[in-house]
Amino acid sequence: MALLMQEDTRFGLDRKIRLLGPVRLDSGAEFVPVDIAYETYGALNADKSNAILICHALTGDQYVASTHPMTGKDGWWTRMVGPGKPIDPARHCIISINVMGSCMGSSGPASIDPTTGAAYAMGFPVITIPDMVRAQALLLDHLGIETLEAVVGGSMGGMQALSWAALYPERVKSAVVIASTARHSAQNIAFHEVGRQAIMADPRWNNGAYYGHEAPSSGLAVARMAAHITYLSEAGLTEKFGRRLQNRDAKSFGFDADFQVESYLRYQGLSFVDRFDANSYLYITRAMDYFDLAEPHDGVLAKAFARTKTRFCLISFDSDWLYPTAESRRIVHALNAAGAAVSFVELSSPFGHDAFLLEAPEMNRIVDGFLRAGEQS
Amino acid sequence: MALLMQEDTRFGLDRKIRLLGPVRLDSGAEFVPVDIAYETYGALNADKSNAILICHALTGDQYVASTHPMTGKDGWWTRMVGPGKPIDPARHCIISINVMGSCMGSSGPASIDPTTGAAYAMGFPVITIPDMVRAQALLLDHLGIETLEAVVGGSMGGMQALSWAALYPERVKSAVVIASTARHSAQNIAFHEVGRQAIMADPRWNNGAYYGHEAPSSGLAVARMAAHITYLSEAGLTEKFGRRLQNRDAKSFGFDADFQVESYLRYQGLSFVDRFDANSYLYITRAMDYFDLAEPHDGVLAKAFARTKTRFCLISFDSDWLYPTAESRRIVHALNAAGAAVSFVELSSPFGHDAFLLEAPEMNRIVDGFLRAGEQS
């Protein structure tokens, strides 16, 4: 992927740009230069008022509605983004940015540090969700987009949407926050720590300096497996797999994947390592664990939105135990206290946290209605 | 620890015996010889009617009320077992047996296979919860105990108690089943599979043949960490740790254990590997995953208790999401359908699955009342 600096290639697919930055990081450091990989769908209108930023989740990427170059799979949110969908390139200029710290083209631990000519590895700075948002704002500056019609995200994407509204209240007209939270709980941190320890326990991790050698795939696969359980509900797992065996009713009395759920989890782990960098997994989970929007405001979440002009739409799913409805409700209470316009719905789904990525007609109707109302105002 | 065959040493502490067996295993194999390590507290009365068997959980052992020889810690259930407690050596002959497959003296993968002179390792047969119970029955035969006043267990101990009542209805007068289930759910299996994969991903695991070499401690620690999260409730973790940092309010912006919950989990992982064998963890989790009391009865749990004469006491905890109350209720319904005498209480606790190991005066009152009523009948 070439570094594209030409103005006429700012919009379209497979964009990557190097911005001089700097991004001022929450750690106090400054980061330069900043590579940003992104996709756009649809054209920016004359008054530049139709831009919608889609923020991706932990292991997501910029390929929200276009084919993933490594897996060959469709974009990860074609149910929400595309012709005739709530977020529609015929109406919107849709921008999707690979987050800083990730591994699909934006600056991350696998990127080459221009000062050394080698991968940053663990020399990459520890970043936060607001840091990711600051890097995204640099790209919007470059694209000449001052105000977003909306910023939309599920899970970690929702954390970015909330951070956008908190950091740049004048730049965000609407925010859609799905299956998300304003802070990582002790249990959230605990699960991520298991994943990190699994990666770091893999001798091939080698303190992060594995580029050019075998990657710590075993550890990363275990991390993915543990995380994947948190994306599904207990009832959903029971419905999908129950205690069904791979090989009809013959238990192997061994340690192969006897149960379908074991085989499914192993597949999730193994297929993940082909498309994701273990160090990125460390950095992004760290950013999520550090996330607590209220923390810089004496623990009072409403203060994070004191200057807000954004209208908000929050959606949670009743079977999501990773970021349960109570976390969305806490955000709604804070937004109410801050005097923000906010609508909130808890949807029913058997699919747990992953519900936001699946077919959910109600979710689509809500997002569609919310965005159209914003366009008319 | 010597093999004790003398009749006069059958009762007391630090007992270990080799029985000729065989144990007929659910896999179809026969296992001989069977080493059984156990502890007893209190004396068997003249008519041998006061024996209570305590069954331990996944990582438990026979040291229910005596000092653990490796950790130097008190027994794991001194809140329930001991002078003045519901299970009292002044009144009961208390027997606690290390389960087959474990690593505290009973036959397990770390034991020496007498036919080869080397550790069984993965040559140890895959066993089930009923297999563990069959081995325990051999010991009771040896001790001359035909009928148990009660069999008592929490978590996997409860699975054994249920299996005792199902396999040997005439030998079990009362059964106390706490925080347990009659089958492992898809989510239960999934978490265990993560743990097994973490162990097997550790190169030092070496297909189980690590005895005499370095053990796969990193993998086992990760397995323990993942499992430990399931033992605690989300609310309990929040109450105990929240987002509190190790180092007051200074985030390290690195990958050390910044949050107290990370440090706690790491400690749980590291301290576990000193006292537990990784292969035993594989075998016992497999036994738990295979556990489904209804399976041999066309999926009808009540049929497992068709011949029951046992009276049952079931206790669940409202914050236990590993074996939630619904699983206890399912057992109660089956016991009702089988015409068994059963009492059931859901207790309130913030501590999740681990609640049964902690101070729980209500639980103690219930067990005490249930056992005393049984003694008077």
HADDOCK unambig.tbl for C-alpha pairs under 7 A between the chains (distance, minus, plus):
assign (segid A and resid 27 and name CA) (segid B and resid 253 and name CA) 6.32 0.50 0.50
assign (segid A and resid 126 and name CA) (segid B and resid 253 and name CA) 5.38 0.50 0.50
assign (segid A and resid 126 and name CA) (segid B and resid 254 and name CA) 6.17 0.50 0.50
assign (segid A and resid 185 and name CA) (segid B and resid 238 and name CA) 6.80 0.50 0.50
assign (segid A and resid 185 and name CA) (segid B and resid 242 and name CA) 6.52 0.50 0.50
assign (segid A and resid 185 and name CA) (segid B and resid 243 and name CA) 6.65 0.50 0.50
assign (segid A and resid 186 and name CA) (segid B and resid 237 and name CA) 5.80 0.50 0.50
assign (segid A and resid 186 and name CA) (segid B and resid 238 and name CA) 5.46 0.50 0.50
assign (segid A and resid 186 and name CA) (segid B and resid 241 and name CA) 6.47 0.50 0.50
assign (segid A and resid 186 and name CA) (segid B and resid 242 and name CA) 5.09 0.50 0.50
assign (segid A and resid 186 and name CA) (segid B and resid 243 and name CA) 5.89 0.50 0.50
assign (segid A and resid 186 and name CA) (segid B and resid 261 and name CA) 6.37 0.50 0.50
assign (segid A and resid 187 and name CA) (segid B and resid 234 and name CA) 5.71 0.50 0.50
assign (segid A and resid 187 and name CA) (segid B and resid 237 and name CA) 6.34 0.50 0.50
assign (segid A and resid 190 and name CA) (segid B and resid 261 and name CA) 6.42 0.50 0.50
assign (segid A and resid 190 and name CA) (segid B and resid 262 and name CA) 6.15 0.50 0.50
assign (segid A and resid 193 and name CA) (segid B and resid 262 and name CA) 6.24 0.50 0.50
assign (segid A and resid 194 and name CA) (segid B and resid 222 and name CA) 6.22 0.50 0.50
assign (segid A and resid 194 and name CA) (segid B and resid 225 and name CA) 6.22 0.50 0.50
assign (segid A and resid 194 and name CA) (segid B and resid 226 and name CA) 6.05 0.50 0.50
assign (segid A and resid 197 and name CA) (segid B and resid 222 and name CA) 6.55 0.50 0.50
assign (segid A and resid 198 and name CA) (segid B and resid 198 and name CA) 7.00 0.50 0.50
assign (segid A and resid 198 and name CA) (segid B and resid 222 and name CA) 5.98 0.50 0.50
assign (segid A and resid 201 and name CA) (segid B and resid 218 and name CA) 5.62 0.50 0.50
assign (segid A and resid 201 and name CA) (segid B and resid 219 and name CA) 6.98 0.50 0.50
assign (segid A and resid 202 and name CA) (segid B and resid 202 and name CA) 6.76 0.50 0.50
assign (segid A and resid 218 and name CA) (segid B and resid 201 and name CA) 5.61 0.50 0.50
assign (segid A and resid 219 and name CA) (segid B and resid 201 and name CA) 6.98 0.50 0.50
assign (segid A and resid 222 and name CA) (segid B and resid 194 and name CA) 6.22 0.50 0.50
assign (segid A and resid 222 and name CA) (segid B and resid 197 and name CA) 6.56 0.50 0.50
assign (segid A and resid 222 and name CA) (segid B and resid 198 and name CA) 5.99 0.50 0.50
assign (segid A and resid 225 and name CA) (segid B and resid 194 and name CA) 6.22 0.50 0.50
assign (segid A and resid 226 and name CA) (segid B and resid 194 and name CA) 6.06 0.50 0.50
assign (segid A and resid 234 and name CA) (segid B and resid 187 and name CA) 5.73 0.50 0.50
assign (segid A and resid 237 and name CA) (segid B and resid 186 and name CA) 5.82 0.50 0.50
assign (segid A and resid 237 and name CA) (segid B and resid 187 and name CA) 6.36 0.50 0.50
assign (segid A and resid 238 and name CA) (segid B and resid 185 and name CA) 6.82 0.50 0.50
assign (segid A and resid 238 and name CA) (segid B and resid 186 and name CA) 5.47 0.50 0.50
assign (segid A and resid 241 and name CA) (segid B and resid 186 and name CA) 6.48 0.50 0.50
assign (segid A and resid 242 and name CA) (segid B and resid 185 and name CA) 6.54 0.50 0.50
assign (segid A and resid 242 and name CA) (segid B and resid 186 and name CA) 5.10 0.50 0.50
assign (segid A and resid 243 and name CA) (segid B and resid 185 and name CA) 6.65 0.50 0.50
assign (segid A and resid 243 and name CA) (segid B and resid 186 and name CA) 5.88 0.50 0.50
assign (segid A and resid 253 and name CA) (segid B and resid 27 and name CA) 6.33 0.50 0.50
assign (segid A and resid 253 and name CA) (segid B and resid 126 and name CA) 5.38 0.50 0.50
assign (segid A and resid 254 and name CA) (segid B and resid 126 and name CA) 6.19 0.50 0.50
assign (segid A and resid 261 and name CA) (segid B and resid 186 and name CA) 6.39 0.50 0.50
assign (segid A and resid 261 and name CA) (segid B and resid 190 and name CA) 6.43 0.50 0.50
assign (segid A and resid 262 and name CA) (segid B and resid 190 and name CA) 6.15 0.50 0.50
assign (segid A and resid 262 and name CA) (segid B and resid 193 and name CA) 6.26 0.50 0.50
